[in-house]
Amino acid sequence: MTDQTTATLPATDQATFSRTGLLFGALCLVALIAPLVHVKPNRILAGEGLALPLALNAPIGWVISATLLALTAATLSRRRRAMQLVGLALIGLGLTILSLGLAARQLSPEGNAIIRIAPGWGFWLLVLVFAMMLVDALARVRLALRWRLAALVLGTGGLLSLLTSGWFDHVSVMVEYHLRQDMFRDSLHQHVALAFGSLALALCVGVPLGVAAHAFRRLGGPLLAGLNIIQTIPSLALFGLLIPLFGWVASTIPGAAAVGVAGIGRFPALVALFLYALLPVVSNTRAGLDAVSPPVHDAAVSLGMTRLQILWQVELPLALPAILAATRIVLVQNIGLTVIAGLIGGGGFGSFVFQGLNQASTDMILLGALPTICLAVLAGLTLDLAVEATGGTARGPA
């Protein structure tokens, strides 16, 4: 009887090791062999790569390497609890990040401001491994909303504290940051202004258009079709099309240039981001209103509510999760697209990215790319929590 029962068990139940654990362990081993850092003679040249055991003084490098391997090996067991895996992933991430700062401190010659210690692909692979471990573990944990919000605040605060502590001052990206602090601060303000400004415009215009598309079915089809066409235009092409258009407006219409209309700069960038943001807002608003149950609408009518009262007090509150989901999509999308605005003088972190590309400087590219990624992740996670707090899902109905 026992043999028959065992023979009918699924293969996944008979497996001794976790497949994801095997993947994490293999990737971690590759990452420890790969360069943790590159010691570059200046900010442009590639330099020499050093793996983690060699980048740190013995025996610290070997101890940390063995610890990281042990952390991934611990995920091989299928009996590990999800919270244990969360703890292992956080320890691995912390050790990886601290190892980068320690290696940069030990490898930087005293008083030499030319040599750069840049993170190698082994470092990024280690971050990816433990980040995947963390995401995989969190997917199995059903934390309450308040605990996830607390984790987001603590994680953001911890990262900012670590960056401002001086531990990474010898890492090449932070060296570039300290040389350009004022420019970085201005770029941050410009990036946030473009991303959030275009979102605000899209909500002000897109929500009423979504309401109109819901109320007038004949309008909804052509409207969404037109917005779909705009959405398919590549960002570089749309920015390029707006340059001559607004250049002509600025040169022919009196007073246009005085209010900021120009062929290059922030105005065409803001318009392009606004146009890209319209489709998610309009479509999700319409879908959220369409999802309102007819009995709910009939009950509001039976209470004597006017059409406008039904819209404001019943339909829009019920469609709020869908609108917030559209807000999340638009904000994360626009934070990324704002980088492209640097090509037409829109400012933001794109100025660092394209300056780094022109100079073949990876550190300059990272100085623009890393804060963009962090800003998008933080905005996405925050709005995910907001959507869930209203009873919706992160993707929304559209």
URFENVEN-V446619 format. One record per residue. N is the residue number from 1. D_FIRST is the distance of its C-alpha to the first C-alpha in Angstrom with 2 decimals. Layout:
# URFENVEN-V446619
<<N | D_FIRST> <N | D_FIRST>>
This chain:
# URFENVEN-V446619
<<1 | 0.00> <2 | 3.79> <3 | 5.50> <4 | 5.25> <5 | 6.31> <6 | 8.74> <7 | 10.04> <8 | 11.09> <9 | 12.94> <10 | 16.70> <11 | 18.63> <12 | 20.76> <13 | 18.04> <14 | 17.02> <15 | 20.76> <16 | 22.18> <17 | 25.75> <18 | 27.57> <19 | 29.33> <20 | 32.35> <21 | 32.48> <22 | 32.68> <23 | 35.47> <24 | 37.35> <25 | 37.22> <26 | 38.51> <27 | 41.27> <28 | 42.28> <29 | 42.67> <30 | 44.84> <31 | 46.87> <32 | 47.60> <33 | 48.96> <34 | 51.00> <35 | 54.33> <36 | 54.12> <37 | 57.88> <38 | 60.77> <39 | 64.01> <40 | 66.69> <41 | 70.41> <42 | 71.26> <43 | 69.77> <44 | 69.61> <45 | 68.69> <46 | 65.03> <47 | 65.15> <48 | 62.68> <49 | 59.01> <50 | 57.38> <51 | 53.67> <52 | 52.59> <53 | 52.54> <54 | 56.09> <55 | 57.48> <56 | 57.19> <57 | 58.78> <58 | 56.65> <59 | 54.47> <60 | 53.98> <61 | 52.94> <62 | 50.27> <63 | 48.94> <64 | 48.67> <65 | 47.06> <66 | 44.43> <67 | 43.84> <68 | 43.38> <69 | 40.87> <70 | 38.99> <71 | 38.96> <72 | 37.41> <73 | 34.92> <74 | 33.82> <75 | 32.69> <76 | 30.10> <77 | 27.58> <78 | 25.68> <79 | 25.70> <80 | 29.47> <81 | 30.91> <82 | 33.35> <83 | 36.33> <84 | 35.71> <85 | 35.85> <86 | 39.04> <87 | 40.59> <88 | 39.70> <89 | 41.21> <90 | 44.34> <91 | 44.86> <92 | 44.54> <93 | 47.00> <94 | 49.40> <95 | 49.40> <96 | 49.93> <97 | 52.84> <98 | 54.43> <99 | 54.17> <100 | 56.27> <101 | 59.02> <102 | 59.01> <103 | 59.23> <104 | 62.13> <105 | 63.94> <106 | 63.59> <107 | 64.51> <108 | 67.49> <109 | 70.78> <110 | 73.02> <111 | 75.66> <112 | 74.45> <113 | 74.11> <114 | 73.66> <115 | 70.37> <116 | 67.30> <117 | 63.75> <118 | 61.56> <119 | 57.78> <120 | 56.03> <121 | 53.08> <122 | 50.81> <123 | 51.67> <124 | 50.91> <125 | 47.58> <126 | 46.60> <127 | 47.67> <128 | 45.59> <129 | 42.45> <130 | 42.65> <131 | 43.83> <132 | 40.73> <133 | 38.61> <134 | 40.48> <135 | 40.17> <136 | 36.43> <137 | 35.97> <138 | 38.37> <139 | 36.54> <140 | 33.60> <141 | 35.98> <142 | 37.47> <143 | 40.72> <144 | 43.30> <145 | 46.33> <146 | 48.67> <147 | 46.56> <148 | 46.47> <149 | 50.21> <150 | 50.73> <151 | 48.69> <152 | 50.86> <153 | 54.06> <154 | 53.03> <155 | 51.91> <156 | 55.14> <157 | 57.25> <158 | 55.56> <159 | 56.14> <160 | 59.78> <161 | 60.33> <162 | 58.99> <163 | 61.20> <164 | 64.28> <165 | 63.69> <166 | 65.25> <167 | 62.16> <168 | 62.15> <169 | 65.92> <170 | 65.80> <171 | 63.22> <172 | 65.10> <173 | 64.14> <174 | 65.42> <175 | 68.57> <176 | 69.26> <177 | 68.62> <178 | 71.13> <179 | 73.71> <180 | 73.30> <181 | 72.45> <182 | 75.04> <183 | 74.03> <184 | 70.35> <185 | 71.19> <186 | 73.23> <187 | 70.49> <188 | 67.95> <189 | 70.29> <190 | 70.91> <191 | 67.23> <192 | 66.32> <193 | 69.37> <194 | 68.52> <195 | 64.80> <196 | 65.28> <197 | 68.60> <198 | 67.20> <199 | 64.27> <200 | 66.75> <201 | 68.82> <202 | 65.77> <203 | 64.70> <204 | 68.27> <205 | 68.57> <206 | 65.00> <207 | 64.04> <208 | 67.09> <209 | 66.40> <210 | 62.80> <211 | 64.14> <212 | 66.62> <213 | 63.94> <214 | 61.95> <215 | 65.02> <216 | 66.55> <217 | 63.97> <218 | 66.56> <219 | 67.29> <220 | 63.69> <221 | 62.90> <222 | 65.94> <223 | 65.73> <224 | 62.14> <225 | 62.92> <226 | 65.87> <227 | 63.91> <228 | 61.19> <229 | 63.91> <230 | 65.10> <231 | 61.57> <232 | 61.22> <233 | 64.42> <234 | 63.64> <235 | 64.83> <236 | 67.31> <237 | 68.78> <238 | 69.19> <239 | 70.85> <240 | 73.11> <241 | 74.07> <242 | 75.05> <243 | 77.39> <244 | 80.17> <245 | 79.69> <246 | 80.27> <247 | 82.80> <248 | 84.84> <249 | 84.44> <250 | 85.63> <251 | 88.65> <252 | 89.81> <253 | 89.09> <254 | 91.35> <255 | 89.57> <256 | 86.13> <257 | 86.20> <258 | 87.47> <259 | 84.34> <260 | 82.03> <261 | 81.49> <262 | 81.44> <263 | 79.96> <264 | 78.08> <265 | 76.85> <266 | 74.74> <267 | 75.88> <268 | 74.39> <269 | 71.24> <270 | 70.92> <271 | 71.51> <272 | 68.91> <273 | 66.24> <274 | 67.20> <275 | 66.83> <276 | 63.36> <277 | 62.30> <278 | 63.42> <279 | 60.61> <280 | 57.69> <281 | 59.81> <282 | 61.07> <283 | 57.79> <284 | 55.73> <285 | 58.45> <286 | 58.51> <287 | 54.72> <288 | 54.60> <289 | 57.31> <290 | 55.71> <291 | 52.47> <292 | 54.32> <293 | 53.09> <294 | 55.77> <295 | 55.46> <296 | 56.36> <297 | 59.41> <298 | 60.39> <299 | 60.15> <300 | 62.50> <301 | 64.91> <302 | 64.90> <303 | 65.88> <304 | 68.98> <305 | 68.11> <306 | 70.04> <307 | 68.47> <308 | 69.26> <309 | 67.84> <310 | 64.58> <311 | 64.38> <312 | 65.11> <313 | 63.42> <314 | 60.37> <315 | 59.52> <316 | 60.26> <317 | 58.38> <318 | 55.30> <319 | 55.79> <320 | 56.22> <321 | 52.68> <322 | 53.30> <323 | 56.72> <324 | 55.37> <325 | 52.72> <326 | 55.63> <327 | 57.53> <328 | 54.72> <329 | 54.59> <330 | 58.38> <331 | 58.88> <332 | 56.35> <333 | 57.70> <334 | 61.31> <335 | 60.79> <336 | 59.69> <337 | 62.35> <338 | 65.08> <339 | 64.73> <340 | 66.07> <341 | 69.04> <342 | 70.31> <343 | 71.45> <344 | 74.03> <345 | 75.20> <346 | 72.93> <347 | 72.18> <348 | 68.94> <349 | 66.58> <350 | 67.10> <351 | 70.43> <352 | 68.64> <353 | 66.16> <354 | 68.88> <355 | 71.24> <356 | 68.54> <357 | 67.99> <358 | 71.75> <359 | 71.98> <360 | 68.74> <361 | 67.74> <362 | 64.02> <363 | 64.79> <364 | 66.90> <365 | 64.21> <366 | 61.65> <367 | 64.22> <368 | 64.13> <369 | 60.52> <370 | 58.74> <371 | 60.48> <372 | 59.93> <373 | 56.16> <374 | 56.12> <375 | 58.25> <376 | 56.02> <377 | 52.79> <378 | 54.42> <379 | 55.80> <380 | 52.52> <381 | 50.46> <382 | 53.16> <383 | 53.32> <384 | 49.52> <385 | 49.67> <386 | 52.62> <387 | 50.83> <388 | 47.80> <389 | 50.19> <390 | 51.61> <391 | 48.25> <392 | 47.99> <393 | 46.07> <394 | 47.42> <395 | 47.76> <396 | 49.30> <397 | 49.23> <398 | 51.25>>
